[in-house]
Amino acid sequence: MAFRFLHSADLHIGKPFGNLPEDLRGRLREARHGLIARLAERARSGGAGTILLAGDSFDTETPSPAILRQALAAIGQEADIRWIILPGNHDSLQAEELWRRIGEAAPPNLHLATSPHPFTLAPGVTLLPAPGTTRRPGRDLTEWMDGAETPDGALRIGLAHGPVLDFSESGTAASVIAPDRARRAGLDYLALGDWHGPMALDLRTRYPGTPEPDRFKHDAPGTALLVTIEGPGAPPEITAVPTAQFSWTSIGFDPLLEGSDPDALLSRLPQPAFRRTALVRLVLSGHLSLGQRNGLVAALDVVAPEFALFETDETGLSIACEPGDLDRIDRAGALREAAQTLLAESEDPLLSLAERETSRAALVRLFTLAERAGA
């Protein structure tokens, strides 16, 4: 008998986004709360009655009462969907008070997968959860699945949170999940969380990625996975379904050269209809004169306010001074001497990259101020 469910993870409800502009933080936090309704709709439209949340549903072990109760109320409103929530590392079982509060306020359609024991998801379907015990458990919490007994002919679905590679620099290799756990444990599917980008380890093991991206690192749209398993041993049918309200995109271009057309670059940005919910990092590289660089930046400054966030990375952009560029700052005197010093430092191979970049940025700033003063 076929079983269909939606696999998601890493909702990080309540994430503060403290490094972003204040007006944007609230919009991003609300988008994360709205995931509950969007996931329910994706499950419902895909014919799934169960949603598996593979850890880090909350961003912290101490969400505010409002964040917690509003999330649980939103789950309760989607009463036709059964939700299975697994402790991750941001919301591990070590946060005893959190899970006590969740248990007290959980709506009837929410099941807490807080114990590493098999339980029946549906007739002929057994879930094997590996709840996060601490932020860094120091062992592979899925190991118990290998010997777990389930009814003959039942589907075996694993649910866990953690890395299959040492994604961090914290040296937590002991916590790494065996990448072939699905094979070792005879699982029909292993639903993982922790990695914020989609990743397929093998036919039966998937990370869905966060359904609402929160950084530029992965350059992937927010999705959840609609999974259908026809029967024990059958390969799962997996479809990524869109879930995100905001997009985070790093855009790189072929190296810019003198004479490059700014309009051609602008044409590759998201179209105006999508800009209000787009966070964009524009990565510039190549070689431009000071004047051309400022012309390009001026064109970008015109469209930047249309985006939720617009950043420009000029680290790979080399700035050349044409014969008249320094004259446009000043023909003599202290400003001219300062400009010449900054130009020399920006090209000095004996200085570090950071020092050259600081001098280059100061020269660009000086040139921009001079142009504005002369306008």
N, C-alpha and C positions, 0 to 999 in steps of 0.2 A: 504494500500500500504506500503510495507516494506521500511524502511529508514535505511541506513548504514552510519556510520561515525567513525572516529578515535578520541579517547579521550586521550589527553596528557596534561601535566602541568609541571611547575617548570623546564623549560629549563635553566634558569639562564644564558643566553648568556652573556658573558663578565665577568664571575666569575674569580677573579684574582688568587685564590689558593696560596695566599702569604705565607702560612706556609709550602709549599712543595719546593723541590729543583728546582732551576730556569729552568733547561732544561726540567723538567717534566711539569711545569706550562703551557708553550706554547702548548704542545701536548694536555693537558686537555682542554685548551681554544678552540683549533681548533676542538676537538671532539664535543664540545658543539655547535659550529657553524655548524658543519656537520650534526647535528640533523635535520636541516630543510630538507635536501635532503633525509635523512633516513626515517623521518616520512612520507614524500610525497611518497616514494617508498612503505612503508608498507601500506599506505592507498590505493594506486593505485593497488597493488597486491591483496589486500583484497576486492577490488570492492567498495571502499568508495571514494566519491568525495568531502567530507567535513572533515576538521580537526578542532576540538574544543580545544583551548589552554586555560586551566583553571587557568590563572594567573601566575605571576612571569616568564614571557618569558624572561625578562631582569633581571640581578642580581642587578641592581642599578637604581635609579631614574635619574642618569646622565651618561648613557653610552656614550663613546666617539663617535664623528661623524662617525668614521670608523666602529665601532662595529654596530651602529644602521643602517647605510646605507647599509652595507654589508649584514646584516640579512634581511632587507627589499628587497634587490635585489635578495637574494637567494629565498625568498618567491615568488617574481615575476617570477622567472625562472620556478617555478612549477605551471605554469599558468592553468593547467587542474584541479588543486585542489583549492577549496574554503577554505580559512583560516579564522577562527573566533578567535580573540585575546581579552582576558579579562584582565583588570588591576587586579593585585594581591595586595600583601603588599609591596614587594620590588619595584614594579613599579606601585604604586597606582595612582589614579586620582589627588592626591595632587601634583604630579609632572606635573603641567600644561604644562611646557615647553616641557617635554618629549612627551606628547600626542599631542601637537601641531606639533612637528617635525615629529612624526609618521604619523599624518594625512596628512601633506603636501607631504610626500614622499611615502605614501602607494601605492602599486601597485593595479590594479583593482580587483585582486582576494583576497584581504585582507579586511575583515570587522572588524571594531573596535567596540566591545561590551562595549561601555562606558556609556550607559544609561540604567537604570533599567526599561525597557519597552519591551513588547513582540515584536518580529519581525519574519518575515517568513523566515525560512531556506530553505524550499522547499514546493511545494504544499502539504498542509495537515500536515505541520510540523512547530511548533512554538517554538522558543527559548526564554527562560526567563532568562536573564543574571542578575547577581548581582555583578557589578563591585566594586572593592575595592576602597573606598573613601579616606582612609588614611592607614598608616601602622597598626594602631590599631583603628579601627572604633568605638569600644565601644558599638556595637549593632549587632544583627543578620541581616545581609544585605539581607538574603533570605526570610525574613518574608513577603515581599510584594507579593511573588509568590502565597501565599494562595488565595488571592482574585483576582489574575490576570485573566482577561477575554481573552479567546482564542476561535477561531471558533469551532463550534460543530464538533466533530469527528476528530479534529486535535490532533496529537501527541504533548505532552507538555514535553519539555526537558529543565531542569534547568542547569545553568552554574554558578559556584561560586568558591570562593577561601577563605579558612579559616579552622579553626579547628572545629571538633565536640566534642573534648575534649580539656581541657586546656593543650596543649602540652608543654607550656613554663612555666617559673617561674615568669612571669611578671604580673600574676594576671589579665589576660584579659578575665575573664569568660564571661563578657557581650558580647564579640565578638564571642562567640561559636555558631556555626550553630546548629540548632535543628537537632539531629540525625534522627528524623522521618519526616524531611521536605518533602521528596518525598511523603509520605502518606498524610500529611496535605495539600499539594498543589496539589494533584492529578497528580503528575509527572510520566511520563513513564520512565524517567531516570533523575538522578541528577549527573552531571559531576563535580567533585570537584578537587581542587588543594590545595596544602600547605604541606601535609604530604609526605615526600620523599620516603616512602616505599609503596608498593601496599596494599590497605586495602578495604575490602568489608564490608560496614555497614549493608546492607540488599540486597534484590534481585535487587533493582533499584538504589542504591547509592554506588558510587565507587570513591576511590582515585587510580589513575594509578601508583603513585610514579613518581619520576623523570626519564625521559628516558635515562639519562646518570648519573649514581650515582656519588656522590661527597664526600662520607664519608663512614666509616666502620659501622656506626650505624645500618643500616637496613639489611645488609647482604642479599640483594636481587638484582637480575639482573635488568638492566634497561629495562623497557617495556612500551608500550602504549597499550590501550585497543581498540580493534575492536568491535564495538557495532552494533548489528542489532535489530531493533524493527519492528515486522511484522505488528503491528497495535495498536490502542489505547487499553490499558489494557493488552496487550500481554507481557509476561515476556521477557526482553531483552536477546538476546544471546550475551555473552561477551567472547572474546578470547584475551588473553594477547599475544602480538607479540614482539619479541626482537628488541631492538633499540640501545643498548649501544655498544660503541667501546671498553671501558675499563670495567674491573670488579674490584670490591672492596670486598675482602673476609677476614673475620676473621676465622682462623683455630685453633680449640682447639683439644687437644688430651687427651686420658686417662692419668692419672697421671704417670709421668715418675718415674721409680724406678732404683736403681743401677743395672747395667747390661742391661738396655734398649738398643736396637739396633738403632743407629742413621739412618741407611739405611731404616729401616721400617718407620721412621718418614718422611724422605725425599721422600719416595715413594708416600706419600699422598699429596704432593704439586702439583699445576697445572703442567701439562706436558710441556716440553720445547717449544712446538709450540705455547702455549698460554701465555708464561711468559712476553713477551715484553709489553703486554697490561694488565697485572695483577698487581694490588696493593694488597699486602698481609700483614696481621698482624698475626703473629704466636704467639699464647698464650700458654706458657709453664707452667706446674704445676707438682708437685710431689717432689721427693727427689733424688738428685744426689750428688756425691762427687765433690769436686773442679775439679779434673782431668777429670771426666766424663762430667761435665758441659762444660769445655773448649774444650774437644774433639767434643762435639755436636755443639758448637758455631763455631768451626773451619770448620766443615762440612757445616754448614749453610752459612758461609762467602763465600764459594766456589760458591754456586749457587745464592746467593743474587743479584749479578750484572745482572743476566739474567732477573730480574723482573723490571717493571716500578718503583715499590717501594716495599721494603721488610723491615718490622719492626718486632722486637721480643719483646714480653712482658714477662718478667721473674718474675713479681710480685708474682705469685703463686708458684714459684719454690724455694724449700728449699735446701740450700747448706750445706752439711755435710763435716767435715774435717776428713779424714782418718788419722791414726797415722803418716804416712809419709808426709802428705801434707804440714804441717808447716815446716818440715825439708827441703822441696824442695824450700821454700822461703829463709830460713836461719836457721842454727842450733843454733845460739846464736847472741847476739848483738841487735842493735836498730831495725833492720828489724824484727827479731823474736819477740821482745817485742811488736812492732806495730801490727804484725799479731795476736798475742795472744789477744791483747786488742780489735781489730776489731772482732775477733771471739766471744769473750765474749759479746760484745755489740750487735752483730747480733742475739744472743740467749737470750738476757736479757728481760724477760717479763715486767719489770718495764719501759722499754723505749717504745715510740710510734712506730707504724708500720713504719712510715716514717723514724724514726731514725734508727730502726733495718735494714731497707732496704738500707739506706745510708751506714751503716757499712758493710753490706753484699756485696754491690757493690764495696766498697773500698777494701775489702779482695779479692774479685775476681780479681780486677784490679792488686793488688799487686802480687797475684799468677801468673797471666798472664805475667806480666813483668818479674818476676823471671824465668819463663819457657823460655821466649824468650831470656833472657840473657844467660841462660845455654844451649841453643840450639846450 
